């Protein structure tokens, strides 16, 4: 069993602050994976196939980012929690509509969720700059990926005049 001597030199209070920021990001990423699969299963319309495949790629990316965030939390001595009940308990996270969802609605929903998530993770990233640069670096990676995904999803939005 690891002792605190084997943990990075963060104080207890600092470790909890950093861990809580990582935990909030983990919850956000796990929620994105769940929403992404729900949209993947229910997208309909002429853009079904490309969106269906793109959603699989996004879910895989979010899953990998969640793993990176959770492993950083463990590395600093914080126990991450990605269980369904933990994700469901976060009130800010909204479910998607049940049943078939038209492709254009899926793109709008993805763009909104990616924009909101990247904004919240960016705020956490900024806070971690004062607490732990190594953990901040993990969130920099998350923000970079989410913002690139947002750019690619927004490019699919059709502006109606």
N, C-alpha and C positions, 0 to 999 in steps of 0.2 A: 504494500500500500504506500502510495506517495505521501510524503510529508510536505509541510509548507516550505521546507528548505528546497524542495524540488520545483517550486512554482516561481514564475517571474517575480521580480522584486517590486510588486505592487502592494500597497497597504491594504488592509481588510476593507476599509471604506471605498478606496479607489477600485479595488477588485470588484466589489458589488456594483459600483456605478458603471464601470465598463461592462460587466456581465449583463446588467440590465439593458444597456444599449444594444448589446449583441443579441440578447434574448428578444427584444422588440423587433429587431431586424429578422431574426430567425422566424418568428411568428408571421411576419409580413411575407417572407419568401415561401413558407409552407402554404399560406393562404393562396398566394399566386399560383402555386402548383395545383392546388385543388380546384380553383376557379378555372385555370387553364384546361384541366382535363374535362371539367363540366362543359366548357365551351367547345372543346374538341369533339365530345360525344354528340353535341346537340346543334352544331352549326349546319345550316342548310342554305341552299341557293346556288347560284352559278359559280361562285368562288369557293364552293365547298372543299374541293380537293386541295388547292393551295393553302387555304386557311387551316384545314385539318392537319396537314403536314407541318405548317409553320407552328401551330400550337404544340405539336409534339416536340419540336426543337426548343421552343420557349420553356416548356415544362421541364425538359431535360436540363436546360441552363439554370433555371430557378432551383431545381433540386441540387445541382452541383454547388451553386452559391450558398444554399442553405447548409450544406455539409461543411463548406469552408468556414462559415460563420460559427456553426456549432462546435467545430473542432477548435477554433480559436478560443471560444468560451471555455472549453475543457482545458485547453493549454494554460489558461490563467487561473484555473481552479474554480470555475463557475460551472454548475451543472445546468446545461441547456434542457429545455422541455419543448418538444415538438409534437406532443400528443394531441389527438383530435379535440379533447375537452379543453385543452389550453388554448388552442387556436379558436375554437368556438366561443370561448369566454371573452374574447376581445371585441368590445362593442363597436369599435370604429369600422371593423371589417364587415362588409355587406355581402350577402349571398347574391348570386346571379339568378335571373328568372329561370324557372323550370321549363322544360320542354324545348321544342325547336326554336332556334334563334337565327334570324336572317344574317347572312354574312356581313352586310354593312353594319348591322347592330353589334356584331361581334367585334369588328374593327374599332368602332367607337368605344365600346366597353373596355377593350384592351388598352386603347390609347389613354382613356381616363384613369384606369387603374395603374398603368405604368407611370403616368405623370404624377399621380398622388403618391405612389410608393417611392419613386425616386426622390421626390421632394422631402418626404419624411426621413428616408435613409440619409439624404444629404445633411439634414439638420443633425442627425445622430453622429454622422461623420465629423461634422464641425465640432460638436461637443467632445468627441474622443480626441481631437487634436490637443486638448488641454490635459487629457488624462493618460493616454497610452497610444503612442504613435504606431506601434505594431498593430494594434486593433483598429486604429484609424485606417491603416493601409488596407485592411481587409474590407472595410466599408467603402473605401475609394474604389476598389475592384467591383464591388456590388453596384455602386452608383454608375460607374463607367459602363457596365454591361446593361443596366436598366435603361440608361439614357440612349445607348445605341439601339436597343430594342424599340424604344419609344419612337425614335427617328424612323426606323423601318416600318413600324405599324402606322405612324402618322402619314407616311408617304402613300399609303393605300386609301386614305380618306378622300372621298370625292366631294369637292366643294360644289354645292348647288347654288345657283344664282337665282 
